[in-house]
Each structure stands twice: as C-alpha cells, then as structure tokens.
Amino acid sequence: MIETYKIGTLTRTHGIGGELSMNFTDDVWDRADADYVFLEVDGIQVPFFLEGWRFRSDSVALLKFQDIDNSEDATEYVGADVYFPYDLTPEPDEDDEYTWKHFTGWQVVDSVYGALGEIDYVEDSTANTIFCIEGKLVPATEDFIERIDAKERTIYMNLPEGLLDL
C-alpha cells in the first residue's frame, strides 16, 4: 500500500474543459517529479494522472486530469481530498528554503506531551504561523523545535507547559 498525505481539496470546477480548482496546503507536486496524485473517492484513494496544472494564487491551483474533459465529469470530484505519496516527496537540500506548509502531513512529537499527531494544515495568513494538529493549535516557531527528522517526517518539539491546555 502506498502511504500518502493530504495536500488539498478539490473545491469546484473551472470552465468547461474539465479543470478543477484545488485549495492546497502543500505544493509538493510542483517540486516533485510526479505525474499523478490520489483522490479520495468513496473512501478509497484512487490515482489520477495529471494532464496539466497551473497556480491561480498562493493557495489555489487549477488541475486538469487525464480523461476528465468536461465540467460534468469534473463535477463528480468536487469535494474530494487530494493526497500525495510520501515516497515521491523530495527531501530538502541544505540550500532549499521551504515554507512551513512543507510540513503538512508530518508527525509532531513533544518532549512532555508525547505524540501530538499529524499536521493537518498550516495556518500562515497571520503574523504567527500555526500548525493545526488533529484539532490542536500549535505555534510553528523554531523556538519550540528541538529537531527535525526528514527521513521519518517527524518534528520534535519542546512546547511550554500548559500551551495545549489553552
């Protein structure tokens, strides 16, 4: 079984040619050499091959999948979550600068609280960036990060006492 992580959601059709608008939390498909993503259809992740894509904004992309050539066919997939395979995700080079959104799908472990869960979303529209982890809000700041294990896709943190009780 291929392990994947959520990178966005298809929100609506775009035009009459079968394009779909995706709100994304990670633009990994732009950095990786991948021809496909997975859509969750009826509770099952199904691979869909990309015919093309383009950014519409810094959080929205328009995706065109093979064999979806009109808005009627595309409508069937509106609301579907989009997933990307871990094994196709490129490892950062020392010179690469990634945004906090790069860590979507990573696990977070705290030195006191233990395993917090997977980063579902990164909220970066305000001055303070926040990791949204299974309903918990955790500040994404280097001050709280002890280390990052890229191979295991895990962030080890040392959060201030009581922070998760807020």
HELIX and SHEET records of a PDB file:
HELIX    1   1 VAL A   28  ARG A   31  1                                   4    
HELIX    2   2 SER A   71  THR A   75  1                                   5    
HELIX    3   3 TYR A   86  LEU A   88  5                                   3    
HELIX    4   4 TRP A  100  PHE A  103  5                                   4    
HELIX    5   5 GLU A  142  PHE A  144  5                                   3    
HELIX    6   6 LEU A  163  ASP A  165  5                                   3    
SHEET    1   A 7 THR A   4  HIS A  14  0                                        
SHEET    2   A 7 GLU A  19  PHE A  24 -1                                        
SHEET    3   A 7 VAL A  60  PHE A  65 -1                                        
SHEET    4   A 7 ILE A  44  PHE A  55 -1                                        
SHEET    5   A 7 TYR A  36  VAL A  41 -1                                        
SHEET    6   A 7 ASP A  81  PRO A  85 -1                                        
SHEET    7   A 7 THR A   4  HIS A  14 -1                                        
SHEET    1   B 6 LYS A 136  PRO A 139  0                                        
SHEET    2   B 6 ILE A 130  ILE A 133 -1                                        
SHEET    3   B 6 GLY A 114  GLU A 123 -1                                        
SHEET    4   B 6 GLN A 107  ASP A 110 -1                                        
SHEET    5   B 6 THR A 154  MET A 157  1                                        
SHEET    6   B 6 ILE A 145  ASP A 149 -1                                        
END                                                                             
